[in-house]
Every structure is written in C-alpha cells, then in structure tokens.
Amino acid sequence: MNLPMRLDGTLSEEQKIIRDSFEEYCRKNITPNYERWISEKKFPRGIMKDLAELVLGATVDEKERLDEVTLGLLSETMGKYEIPVPAFLSMHFAKLLPLINDDGAREHYIRKYLSGDLVICGAFTEPGAGSDSASISTEASLNGDHYTISGEKAFVSSPGVADAHILSVRTSKNSQEEKYRGISLIIVDGKTEGVEPYEMENMASLFTGDFGGIRLDSVKAPAGNLIGKENQGFQILMRILSIQRVHVGLYAIGLAESALEEAIEYAKIRKTFGKPISKHQAISFRLAEDWAKLESARTLAYKALAMQDSGLDNSAESAAVKGYGCEAAFDAVSHSLQTLGASGYVKASPLERKFRASRGFLIGDGTPEVQKLIIARKLFGKDFAP
C-alpha cells in the first residue's frame, strides 16, 4: 500500500516518471535481495552499477543533472527501500567532485563514479570534533606538488567500503577566531599508502566496513586533488551539508513511511477482543498522528529543496527537516514496531532493523540540538542566539 501523501499534485510528469521508475527498480531488485545481502555482510557493489544507469548522473553529469526537488524524490525512495547508506551518501558527496582542481583528477573520479565504480566516504568528524566541524586537528601541509596528511577521522560512514575519501583538513594554523578559514577539502584514493580505515560496529551496521574511521599517517595526495580553494573548504562543506541534511531527512522519512505502511496493514489483520486492533483508538490515533507529522516534515523538506533550486536561503528550513523530520521518523518507526508488539521486536522483523537505523539519523549529520541552534541563529541573529 502507499500512504496518502499529497505531493503528486505539485510534481511534473517527468518527475513522476523518474520517481516511479526508480521505485519499480527498487521493488524488483532491492527488496528481494536485501536479506541475502545482510547475511553475506558484504556491501553489494552491484548496486552502484545499477545506480550508475539509473540515478548517479543526477548529481554530476551536465546533461543528466537533476534539480534538488527531483533528487529529493530519489532520496526518499532510497530510504523507503533501504538502499545501503554508502550508496545513498555517495550520490550526494559526488556533488563535490566537479570542484576538484586538477582536470585529470576531476575527470578520473567523475568517470569512475558514473561507471558505478566509486563509493565515496565523506570524512569530516574526528574523535574530538563532531558537531563543531571547524575544530578538526587533521593537518595537511603542501610540499611541492603534493599534500602530506596526518590525523584521524572517526564515526564516519563507509570508510572500509569506500574507494575514495573526501577529507576536511587543516591547511593553515590561524587564530581561533579565524579557524574556519584554515580548513580545506581534499579527495584521497582509498588505496593510498598510509590510509588505514578501521571498522566500528554501530547499532545499525549491516555490512562489513560501513561505519568506522580512518587513520592517516603521512599520506601523500596530489595538490590537484584539492576541492575548491585552499583554506576555504569549510564554507564549501557547510553549503553541501546544509542541503544534504534535507536529503538525509527525506531518507529517514522514506524509511518511516515503509514502517508505517507495515504497521497499518498489520493493524487491519491482527485481532484482539474480537476486532482488528485498528479499531482501537489507541492504535489508530497514534499511527494517524505519526502520518501527520511525517507529512508535515516531508512537505517542509520539499519546500527547502525548492528554495535551494531558486537560490533562496533555506538554512533554517534545512535544519528543521533534519531535526524535526528525523525525530518524527524515529517516532513513527518506534510506534510501528510497538503496533506489531513481539512480532516487531524479533531480529527477523524488518522493523527491528529500521528502528536501529532510524535512531542513527538523530545523531549523524547534526543532532536535533545542533539544528535548533541553526534555526535560533536565523530567527534571532548570532548576537542574540545561544
């Protein structure tokens, strides 16, 4: 079943075709294979080949590039069918590839990405620097035609799966007041000497290497692998993460939609006291409220994406989608699992998996508390906000 979401009336026919064709692919190719992939514990790299034909060009190819609203439809569908996170994030981190300085390196990585042979890890968090992205200590010094990088990234997605890592590094030791100006972004091949990914199994880990960190010991990266201008990477990163928050929120919402659908169907067939449990207001009203919250977050998400396409400041809206949207998604998944009772609590239940995954979205890419800070600064101005 499909929940009665109200977006269709505002979509173009082309957008509907893109969404529906991608959903058909997921229904035929993702759902039937998911349990096997989990049992094998290996990231299904064949997905990248399929996505290369279907959607990867949407972010980097001049002829195939899609607007953010249409990309949002893909992100939401990816969440609904639980496309492995390394593939989902690669599609959005790829937006940084056209900013690689060296023509040869840029063409190499884009070509590899468009062929489905490039999983990208965005490594910006460190053991001592999470939400405060400017307080990183990983250093990169320019020595002739290459940078030498040393440091550690932690709590990042797909370091053991990725073919390339986009790193935030400190390239200038300015004063604390100017710390934002001393950060650069650089792409490093995963097979480079001195790059040591390690695994950290989190609550939602499904595949070997899909979460962990990277140790960098005097890693040499060509100077042309710099993304954007030196010492201006923080501004680039904030622009990318701002819009990526919306897509992460939509992925979480899509995940919650699928959980809610399962709970609704279950509530119609599970009987207590001689009637379907959907007849009990405690059940039906709770799920109805979850639907309303998901729909409001979803509507805000597409508004934020439309604002991005129109060149408008959407920082508050993006933060609200990430904070409120992911909270609404987690609540909906939690209530869906509760509706199934013991049947949803067992390891064999997809809802158990979705519950663990949805909890992670309240931490990664900025917690709800950080998002409230962003919104407060927009509402009050930095001089009057926390």
Solvent accessible surface area in square Angstrom, and as a share of the most:
residue,aa,sasa,rsa
1,M,110,0.49
2,N,113,0.58
3,L,14,0.07
4,P,65,0.41
5,M,31,0.14
6,R,170,0.62
7,L,25,0.12
8,D,62,0.32
9,G,78,0.75
10,T,109,0.64
11,L,17,0.08
12,S,56,0.36
13,E,118,0.53
14,E,115,0.52
15,Q,28,0.12
16,K,51,0.21
17,I,115,0.58
18,I,39,0.20
19,R,39,0.14
20,D,70,0.36
21,S,57,0.37
22,F,3,0.01
23,E,26,0.12
24,E,71,0.32
25,Y,26,0.10
26,C,0,0.00
27,R,124,0.45
28,K,131,0.56
29,N,57,0.29
30,I,1,0.00
31,T,81,0.47
32,P,89,0.56
33,N,43,0.22
34,Y,14,0.05
35,E,104,0.47
36,R,121,0.44
37,W,22,0.08
38,I,36,0.18
39,S,87,0.56
40,E,85,0.38
41,K,99,0.42
42,K,149,0.63
43,F,16,0.07
44,P,17,0.10
45,R,100,0.37
46,G,48,0.46
47,I,4,0.02
48,M,0,0.00
49,K,97,0.41
50,D,55,0.29
51,L,0,0.00
52,A,20,0.16
53,E,155,0.70
54,L,81,0.40
55,V,7,0.04
56,L,0,0.00
57,G,2,0.02
58,A,4,0.03
59,T,8,0.04
60,V,8,0.05
61,D,35,0.18
62,E,140,0.63
63,K,195,0.83
64,E,104,0.47
65,R,109,0.40
66,L,44,0.22
67,D,62,0.32
68,E,24,0.11
69,V,24,0.14
70,T,2,0.01
71,L,3,0.02
72,G,0,0.00
73,L,2,0.01
74,L,0,0.00
75,S,0,0.00
76,E,13,0.06
77,T,8,0.04
78,M,0,0.00
79,G,0,0.00
80,K,33,0.14
81,Y,33,0.12
82,E,16,0.07
83,I,0,0.00
84,P,4,0.02
85,V,52,0.30
86,P,3,0.02
87,A,0,0.00
88,F,2,0.01
89,L,16,0.08
90,S,0,0.00
91,M,0,0.00
92,H,1,0.00
93,F,11,0.04
94,A,0,0.00
95,K,33,0.14
96,L,0,0.00
97,L,0,0.00
98,P,46,0.29
99,L,75,0.37
100,I,2,0.01
101,N,73,0.37
102,D,65,0.33
103,D,85,0.44
104,G,45,0.44
105,A,17,0.13
106,R,59,0.22
107,E,103,0.46
108,H,74,0.33
109,Y,9,0.04
110,I,33,0.17
111,R,148,0.54
112,K,58,0.24
113,Y,0,0.00
114,L,54,0.27
115,S,48,0.31
116,G,4,0.04
117,D,55,0.28
118,L,0,0.00
119,V,0,0.00
120,I,0,0.00
121,C,0,0.00
122,G,9,0.09
123,A,0,0.00
124,F,20,0.08
125,T,37,0.22
126,E,8,0.04
127,P,81,0.51
128,G,76,0.73
129,A,4,0.03
130,G,42,0.40
131,S,72,0.47
132,D,69,0.36
133,S,19,0.12
134,A,1,0.01
135,S,45,0.29
136,I,6,0.03
137,S,85,0.55
138,T,0,0.00
139,E,74,0.33
140,A,6,0.04
141,S,61,0.40
142,L,97,0.48
143,N,69,0.36
144,G,72,0.69
145,D,113,0.58
146,H,44,0.20
147,Y,8,0.03
148,T,31,0.18
149,I,0,0.00
150,S,50,0.32
151,G,29,0.28
152,E,55,0.25
153,K,0,0.00
154,A,3,0.02
155,F,105,0.44
156,V,8,0.05
157,S,32,0.21
158,S,1,0.01
159,P,2,0.01
160,G,47,0.45
161,V,14,0.08
162,A,14,0.11
163,D,34,0.18
164,A,0,0.00
165,H,2,0.01
166,I,0,0.00
167,L,0,0.00
168,S,1,0.01
169,V,1,0.00
170,R,33,0.12
171,T,28,0.16
172,S,28,0.18
173,K,160,0.68
174,N,63,0.32
175,S,58,0.38
176,Q,119,0.53
177,E,143,0.64
178,E,62,0.28
179,K,26,0.11
180,Y,95,0.36
181,R,140,0.51
182,G,0,0.00
183,I,1,0.00
184,S,0,0.00
185,L,0,0.00
186,I,1,0.00
187,I,0,0.00
188,V,2,0.01
189,D,44,0.23
190,G,18,0.18
191,K,193,0.82
192,T,35,0.20
193,E,158,0.71
194,G,28,0.27
195,V,18,0.11
196,E,91,0.41
197,P,56,0.35
198,Y,44,0.17
199,E,87,0.39
200,M,57,0.25
201,E,137,0.61
202,N,59,0.30
203,M,118,0.53
204,A,28,0.22
205,S,17,0.11
206,L,26,0.13
207,F,6,0.03
208,T,81,0.47
209,G,6,0.05
210,D,20,0.11
211,F,40,0.16
212,G,0,0.00
213,G,0,0.00
214,I,0,0.00
215,R,106,0.39
216,L,7,0.04
217,D,108,0.56
218,S,59,0.38
219,V,0,0.00
220,K,118,0.50
221,A,2,0.02
222,P,78,0.49
223,A,32,0.25
224,G,22,0.21
225,N,10,0.05
226,L,12,0.06
227,I,0,0.00
228,G,16,0.16
229,K,138,0.59
230,E,65,0.29
231,N,42,0.21
232,Q,88,0.39
233,G,0,0.00
234,F,26,0.11
235,Q,76,0.34
236,I,14,0.07
237,L,1,0.01
238,M,58,0.26
239,R,151,0.55
240,I,22,0.11
241,L,24,0.12
242,S,20,0.13
243,I,7,0.04
244,Q,3,0.01
245,R,29,0.11
246,V,0,0.00
247,H,0,0.00
248,V,4,0.02
249,G,0,0.00
250,L,0,0.00
251,Y,9,0.03
252,A,0,0.00
253,I,0,0.00
254,G,0,0.00
255,L,2,0.01
256,A,0,0.00
257,E,12,0.05
258,S,14,0.09
259,A,0,0.00
260,L,0,0.00
261,E,23,0.10
262,E,56,0.25
263,A,0,0.00
264,I,43,0.22
265,E,70,0.31
266,Y,44,0.17
267,A,3,0.02
268,K,103,0.44
269,I,134,0.68
270,R,113,0.41
271,K,124,0.53
272,T,42,0.25
273,F,194,0.81
274,G,74,0.71
275,K,83,0.35
276,P,33,0.21
277,I,13,0.07
278,S,36,0.23
279,K,138,0.59
280,H,49,0.22
281,Q,117,0.52
282,A,78,0.61
283,I,29,0.15
284,S,37,0.24
285,F,123,0.51
286,R,68,0.25
287,L,10,0.05
288,A,58,0.45
289,E,94,0.42
290,D,4,0.02
291,W,66,0.23
292,A,49,0.38
293,K,72,0.30
294,L,0,0.00
295,E,22,0.10
296,S,55,0.36
297,A,0,0.00
298,R,17,0.06
299,T,81,0.47
300,L,47,0.23
301,A,0,0.00
302,Y,12,0.05
303,K,109,0.46
304,A,0,0.00
305,L,0,0.00
306,A,45,0.35
307,M,30,0.13
308,Q,69,0.30
309,D,67,0.35
310,S,79,0.51
311,G,69,0.66
312,L,103,0.51
313,D,88,0.45
314,N,8,0.04
315,S,36,0.23
316,A,14,0.11
317,E,34,0.15
318,S,0,0.00
319,A,0,0.00
320,A,21,0.16
321,V,0,0.00
322,K,1,0.00
323,G,5,0.05
324,Y,92,0.35
325,G,0,0.00
326,C,0,0.00
327,E,64,0.29
328,A,4,0.03
329,A,0,0.00
330,F,37,0.15
331,D,53,0.28
332,A,0,0.00
333,V,0,0.00
334,S,33,0.21
335,H,58,0.26
336,S,0,0.00
337,L,24,0.12
338,Q,115,0.51
339,T,8,0.05
340,L,15,0.08
341,G,32,0.31
342,A,84,0.65
343,S,60,0.39
344,G,0,0.00
345,Y,171,0.65
346,V,76,0.44
347,K,157,0.66
348,A,90,0.70
349,S,10,0.06
350,P,48,0.30
351,L,0,0.00
352,E,21,0.09
353,R,25,0.09
354,K,14,0.06
355,F,64,0.27
356,R,46,0.17
357,A,27,0.21
358,S,1,0.00
359,R,87,0.32
360,G,36,0.35
361,F,25,0.11
362,L,21,0.10
363,I,111,0.57
364,G,34,0.32
365,D,58,0.30
366,G,14,0.13
367,T,35,0.20
368,P,10,0.06
369,E,119,0.53
370,V,36,0.21
371,Q,1,0.01
372,K,123,0.52
373,L,55,0.28
374,I,43,0.22
375,I,42,0.21
376,A,18,0.14
377,R,103,0.38
378,K,94,0.40
379,L,128,0.63
380,F,128,0.53
381,G,30,0.29
382,K,158,0.67
383,D,134,0.69
384,F,168,0.70
385,A,17,0.13
386,P,122,0.77
